[in-house]
């Protein structure tokens, strides 16, 4: 059974192999985003469900800072926290997370009852550097940030810690949501 470490190491090796020519042309700061799309094949969306119809895609054309500001304002008004989901349409594990919430009604209810969920795109088309530089550096995708109703960072969550096999561990994910819900 491949471990999370083995899976991430294999992905890293693909990224490094693809990045060597890119690093020479673009420099080390910009090569990672350009090669991530090549390292992860897109996953077809799951069948439409009520949760899936609410889920939005990672959109490089959106104003992520405005989306987060709107989520913070809504969270403040509703007494919730903000769950910032950073990833991209290129990210297979981002789609795994979407399907996790589509298929687990309890986890989706907990998320929706206690958080305002907002997706922030990270891709070669738009790295959202200005917004993401406010928070700790992201090592892998998807990545979750928990903000309070004033927009202050409460927690930075590596979602690899929530994985189990080829999906997310239900109990770990629910424990994460309950812990940071406030």
Phi, psi and omega in degrees: 000120180293135179275166176303319180299314181297319180295315180291325177296317178299317177298317180298319179297320177296317180296314181297316180299320180283336187277338186306309177294323182294324181296323180295323183276319189252343184091160186294334184291333185250357186287328186298313181295321182292331183265344180296323180297325179286333185279337183233122179283144178295152179248136178295142179296150178291165178302148183294130175226171177305318179292321182294325182291337177277334184292133177258161178272162171286121188238113181295343181273350181283154174272095186298322180297319178293321178297317180292319178300318178294321178295321178296315179299317179294318179298318179299315182293327184261000181068038182242178170255167177254133174249106180268118182256109183259127179180206181199167178294339177286345191270109181298322180289337174295320178289326175298318179295317177303315180294325177303312181289328177295325186265344182246095185299322181295315179296318179295319178297317179298314178302310185289329180284329188247348184226154164258119187264130180223134179264136176239121181288140168225111182202171177302329180289328181200108181275351182050044185301316182300315180291309186292339179288349177288339188241171179302152181298141180268130181264337181201166185235146358289162177227143181244136171243137176252126178243153174273182182291355174255002178087008178279138179292127177256326185200145174243118187246116170286115184288347174301330178289346181258358183279158173207115182062236182260018181208198179257143178283117185303312183293320178295319182292316179295320178298319176300311181298317180292320182298318186262003182289343177086000000 
